[in-house]
Each structure stands twice: as C-alpha cells, then as structure tokens.
Amino acid sequence: IVGGVALIVGFGTRFAALALSVFTLAASIFFHNFWALPADQQMIPQLLFFKNIAVIGGLLTLAAWGAGAWSVDARRGS
C-alpha cells in the first residue's frame, strides 16, 4: 500500500517503482507458475503472468523517467 501511495503522489517514485517491480516479479514467479501445470490448465495463469510482466515494464519506465512535473519529487527538486 505504501509503495502504491508513493507512486500516486510521486514521493520517492524511482525507489518505489523498483521495489514494486522486484516484488511483482517474485510474486509472478511463485504464484503464476503456469509452466508447472498441465497444458489444458495453463491459459489463465499464463495470462496473469504476462499481465504482471507488462506491469513490471510500466514500473521500470517510472523508475527510469521519474514521476513528472506534478510530483512531490519535482517540487522538492530531486
């Protein structure tokens, strides 16, 4: 919750985005392991896994570019 709020207000955005991307990757590997399921049961976990990979891509974009002009970080000058 703290990481999500930090992203919304733009406080420590780069660190929060990196932390959330690592957490999301770990959770995806452990909880959406479609490769361990039979072929007829892989569709939904695979879809959720790749959705999380897309979310990680968005988080890494925030980590690379920062929060933007309206963020708390921009107002602090960092």
ABEGO torsion letter per residue (X at the ends): XAAAAAAAAGBGAAAAAAAAAAAAAAAAAAAABAAABBAAAAAAAAAAAAAAAAAAAAAAAAAAAEAEAABAAAAAGX
